């Protein structure tokens, strides 16, 4: 059964979501988990404590937050499992629609990517 990574990117500084969205998400995620689709996931803290390791020309550099230039950040993630790509896409659209309905003033991008279970071909 294909697995997918769902990511939510949001503009920094939008504030906290309203309680109505938290309630709707609890219900939606509960249903998805009961059906065996939601395997794991959660929200992420802001960028102020983020740490990046940048690899450039064979050198590793640590870059700590805050990041003044950052406008968008990953705000949450989910490990999902569906029978088909079409089913995964439909449910990711449903997930995005919850945000539009319960937090219409937010700007967010809900991304869905299939997880590769095989090593890359040479």
MOLIN-V86801 format. One record per helix or strand of 2 or more residues. SS is the DSSP state (~ for helix, > for strand). FROM is the first residue (numbers start at 0). LEN is the number of residues. Records with the same first field share a line. If there is no record, write none. Layout:
SS->FROM-LEN ; FROM-LEN
This chain:
>->2-9 ; 37-6 ; 50-6 ; 58-6 ; 71-10 ; 107-7
~->18-16 ; 46-3 ; 84-18
